[in-house]
Amino acid sequence: MKIGKHKISRKAISPVIAVLLMIAIAVAAAILVYTWSMGLVGSLQGTGGQQTREQIVLEAYDARDTSDTIT
């Protein structure tokens, strides 16, 4: 391209380097999403499981008693 007396040269990167850059960006994004999701899942599992265990505690049950009470 020539504008006035100055010649502007336009060079692009090679297609191979462009593909490698796109792959590197995609891999980095996947690692970030994986790390974020594993942290989120870990925090949800840590709190939810403990609360469920505390709610389902049965201290004793006497099957011989006919009044059907749970003690």
Distance bins in CASP14 RR format, pairs under 12 A and 6 or more apart:
PFRMAT RR
TARGET T0000
AUTHOR 0000-0000-0000
RMODE 2
METHOD distances of the structure
MODEL  1
1 7 1 0 0 1 0 0 0 0 0 0 0
1 8 1 0 1 0 0 0 0 0 0 0 0
1 9 0 0 0 0 1 0 0 0 0 0 0
1 10 1 0 0 1 0 0 0 0 0 0 0
2 8 1 0 0 1 0 0 0 0 0 0 0
2 9 0 0 0 0 0 1 0 0 0 0 0
2 10 0 0 0 0 0 1 0 0 0 0 0
3 9 0 0 0 0 0 1 0 0 0 0 0
12 18 0 0 0 0 1 0 0 0 0 0 0
13 19 0 0 0 0 0 1 0 0 0 0 0
13 20 0 0 0 0 1 0 0 0 0 0 0
13 21 1 0 0 1 0 0 0 0 0 0 0
13 22 0 0 0 0 0 1 0 0 0 0 0
14 20 0 0 0 0 1 0 0 0 0 0 0
14 21 0 0 0 0 0 1 0 0 0 0 0
15 21 0 0 0 0 0 1 0 0 0 0 0
15 22 0 0 0 0 0 1 0 0 0 0 0
16 22 0 0 0 0 0 1 0 0 0 0 0
16 23 0 0 0 0 0 1 0 0 0 0 0
17 23 0 0 0 0 0 1 0 0 0 0 0
17 24 0 0 0 0 0 1 0 0 0 0 0
18 24 0 0 0 0 0 1 0 0 0 0 0
18 25 0 0 0 0 0 1 0 0 0 0 0
19 25 0 0 0 0 0 1 0 0 0 0 0
19 26 0 0 0 0 0 1 0 0 0 0 0
20 26 0 0 0 0 0 1 0 0 0 0 0
20 27 0 0 0 0 0 1 0 0 0 0 0
21 27 0 0 0 0 0 1 0 0 0 0 0
21 28 0 0 0 0 0 1 0 0 0 0 0
22 28 0 0 0 0 0 1 0 0 0 0 0
22 29 0 0 0 0 0 1 0 0 0 0 0
23 29 0 0 0 0 0 1 0 0 0 0 0
23 30 0 0 0 0 0 1 0 0 0 0 0
24 30 0 0 0 0 0 1 0 0 0 0 0
24 31 0 0 0 0 0 1 0 0 0 0 0
25 31 0 0 0 0 0 1 0 0 0 0 0
25 32 0 0 0 0 0 1 0 0 0 0 0
26 32 0 0 0 0 0 1 0 0 0 0 0
26 33 0 0 0 0 0 1 0 0 0 0 0
27 33 0 0 0 0 0 1 0 0 0 0 0
27 34 0 0 0 0 0 1 0 0 0 0 0
28 34 0 0 0 0 0 1 0 0 0 0 0
28 35 0 0 0 0 0 1 0 0 0 0 0
29 35 0 0 0 0 0 1 0 0 0 0 0
29 36 0 0 0 0 0 1 0 0 0 0 0
30 36 0 0 0 0 0 1 0 0 0 0 0
30 37 0 0 0 0 0 1 0 0 0 0 0
31 37 0 0 0 0 0 1 0 0 0 0 0
31 38 0 0 0 0 0 1 0 0 0 0 0
32 38 0 0 0 0 0 1 0 0 0 0 0
32 39 0 0 0 0 0 1 0 0 0 0 0
33 39 0 0 0 0 0 1 0 0 0 0 0
33 40 0 0 0 0 0 1 0 0 0 0 0
34 40 0 0 0 0 0 1 0 0 0 0 0
34 41 0 0 0 0 0 1 0 0 0 0 0
35 41 0 0 0 0 0 1 0 0 0 0 0
35 42 0 0 0 0 0 1 0 0 0 0 0
36 42 0 0 0 0 0 1 0 0 0 0 0
36 43 0 0 0 0 0 1 0 0 0 0 0
37 43 0 0 0 0 0 1 0 0 0 0 0
37 44 0 0 0 0 0 1 0 0 0 0 0
38 44 0 0 0 0 0 1 0 0 0 0 0
38 45 0 0 0 0 0 1 0 0 0 0 0
39 45 0 0 0 0 1 0 0 0 0 0 0
39 46 0 0 0 0 0 1 0 0 0 0 0
40 46 0 0 0 0 0 1 0 0 0 0 0
40 47 0 0 0 0 0 1 0 0 0 0 0
41 47 0 0 0 0 0 1 0 0 0 0 0
41 48 0 0 0 0 0 1 0 0 0 0 0
42 48 0 0 0 0 0 1 0 0 0 0 0
42 49 0 0 0 0 0 1 0 0 0 0 0
43 49 0 0 0 0 0 1 0 0 0 0 0
44 50 0 0 0 0 0 1 0 0 0 0 0
44 51 0 0 0 0 0 1 0 0 0 0 0
45 51 0 0 0 0 0 1 0 0 0 0 0
45 52 0 0 0 0 0 1 0 0 0 0 0
46 52 0 0 0 0 0 1 0 0 0 0 0
46 53 0 0 0 0 0 1 0 0 0 0 0
47 53 0 0 0 0 0 1 0 0 0 0 0
47 54 0 0 0 0 0 1 0 0 0 0 0
48 54 0 0 0 0 1 0 0 0 0 0 0
48 55 0 0 0 0 0 1 0 0 0 0 0
49 55 0 0 0 0 1 0 0 0 0 0 0
49 56 0 0 0 0 0 1 0 0 0 0 0
50 56 0 0 0 0 0 1 0 0 0 0 0
50 57 0 0 0 0 0 1 0 0 0 0 0
51 57 0 0 0 0 0 1 0 0 0 0 0
57 70 0 0 0 0 0 1 0 0 0 0 0
58 70 1 0 0 1 0 0 0 0 0 0 0
58 71 0 0 0 0 1 0 0 0 0 0 0
59 70 0 0 0 0 1 0 0 0 0 0 0
59 71 1 0 0 1 0 0 0 0 0 0 0
60 69 0 0 0 0 0 1 0 0 0 0 0
60 70 1 0 0 1 0 0 0 0 0 0 0
60 71 1 0 1 0 0 0 0 0 0 0 0
61 68 0 0 0 0 1 0 0 0 0 0 0
61 69 0 0 0 0 1 0 0 0 0 0 0
61 70 1 0 1 0 0 0 0 0 0 0 0
61 71 1 0 0 1 0 0 0 0 0 0 0
62 68 0 0 0 0 1 0 0 0 0 0 0
62 69 1 0 0 1 0 0 0 0 0 0 0
62 70 0 0 0 0 1 0 0 0 0 0 0
62 71 1 0 0 1 0 0 0 0 0 0 0
63 69 0 0 0 0 0 1 0 0 0 0 0
63 70 0 0 0 0 0 1 0 0 0 0 0
63 71 0 0 0 0 0 1 0 0 0 0 0
65 71 0 0 0 0 1 0 0 0 0 0 0
END
